[in-house]
C-alpha cells in the first residue's frame, strides 16, 4: 500500500516537483504527524536564514513570527504524539519536502538585499499555499485520530493566516 | 442630557482616569480567542469600557485597527484596551489576518 503511494508520489515529483501526492493511498497517522512536523521545521529553518540575511524590518518581523508560531505548533504536535503514543514515521512526502526546502535554501543563500527579501517572501507565500492545500485535501481528510485531526485543522487556520500575512508583506516590498 | 451627565462623559474620555474616578460607569467586556476565532466577533460597548481579550491559543495574536491602535495578546494570556473614541471599528490579527473582529463603540 505504502509502496504504491510512494511510487505515485515519485512519479508526481518527476513531472511537477510537488512534494504532495494527491491521488494514491492515504498516508497513515504516524506519517501525517511526521509530514506536519517536518513542514513546520522547514519553515523555521527558512525563517532562521531570513533572520541572518535580511535587514528589512517587515521581513525580519515576519520571519520572527514564523519561527515563534511554528515552534509553538510543533511543540503541541510533539506533546500530542507523546500522549497518543504515536511514533512519527518518516516517509516519501517528508523527504520530498525536505529536499525541496534544501534546494530553496541554497538558492536563497546566493541572493542579497532586496532580491533575497523578495524571493524569501514569495517562497513563503508559495510554501504555505502548498502546505495548506495538502492539509485540506490530503492530510486532514486522511487523519483518523480525532485529536490529530483537530490539531491539523487549527494548524491549517494558523498557516492560512501566515499565507495572508506573507502576501501582505510581499505587497509592501513591491 | 444634563450638565452632570455631560461632565461625566467628558471625564470618561480622559484615559487613565476612568477606573479611578468612576469605577461604576465603565464595564469590562471579555472577548475570547480560541483556535484563531474572536468570540464574540462583534461587541457593542461604550466609550470608557474596557475590552479584555483572553487568548486561549498557544500562539500570540494581536487586535489591530489599521492606522490606529494595536493590542498584543501573548499566548495563554490576556490583554486589555480602554476604549477612548466612539465609532465602529473593524480589527484583525496582524499575525493571522484571517482573524477578524468588530467593535461598535457608542459615546
HADDOCK unambig.tbl for C-alpha pairs under 7 A between the chains (distance, minus, plus):
assign (segid A and resid 69 and name CA) (segid B and resid 59 and name CA) 5.77 0.50 0.50
assign (segid A and resid 72 and name CA) (segid B and resid 58 and name CA) 6.28 0.50 0.50
assign (segid A and resid 72 and name CA) (segid B and resid 59 and name CA) 6.37 0.50 0.50
assign (segid A and resid 154 and name CA) (segid B and resid 35 and name CA) 5.91 0.50 0.50
assign (segid A and resid 157 and name CA) (segid B and resid 36 and name CA) 6.97 0.50 0.50
assign (segid A and resid 158 and name CA) (segid B and resid 96 and name CA) 6.62 0.50 0.50
assign (segid A and resid 161 and name CA) (segid B and resid 95 and name CA) 6.87 0.50 0.50
assign (segid A and resid 161 and name CA) (segid B and resid 96 and name CA) 3.85 0.50 0.50
assign (segid A and resid 161 and name CA) (segid B and resid 97 and name CA) 5.52 0.50 0.50
assign (segid A and resid 161 and name CA) (segid B and resid 98 and name CA) 5.29 0.50 0.50
assign (segid A and resid 162 and name CA) (segid B and resid 95 and name CA) 6.92 0.50 0.50
assign (segid A and resid 162 and name CA) (segid B and resid 96 and name CA) 5.90 0.50 0.50
assign (segid A and resid 164 and name CA) (segid B and resid 97 and name CA) 6.25 0.50 0.50
assign (segid A and resid 165 and name CA) (segid B and resid 95 and name CA) 6.32 0.50 0.50
assign (segid A and resid 165 and name CA) (segid B and resid 96 and name CA) 6.31 0.50 0.50
assign (segid A and resid 165 and name CA) (segid B and resid 97 and name CA) 6.29 0.50 0.50
